[in-house]
């Protein structure tokens, strides 16, 4: 029985990781194509957090955090931190 649970957990984590990476890639694409971002490696959530002092992006941050509130607190802040970590890895400084 334990072997079945380990296999299930491995598959579940792989699928969940794939869905998260796909969602992040889609967010980056929309950020560039729809919102004309100059940074193709920044998510909409991360950009919203970074530019929260701007009227539009501040409202966007509130909306995104509200949408993700059932599953994650401070989503935009965490997305911003993830964007920074990804950049550090890309530069080899992480």
Buried (B, 14 or more C-beta within 10 A) or exposed (E): EEEEEEEEEEEEEEEEEEEEEEEBEEBBBEBBEEBEBEBEBBBBBBBBBBBBEEEEBBEBBEEBBEEBEEEEEEBBBBBBEBBBEBBEEEEEEE
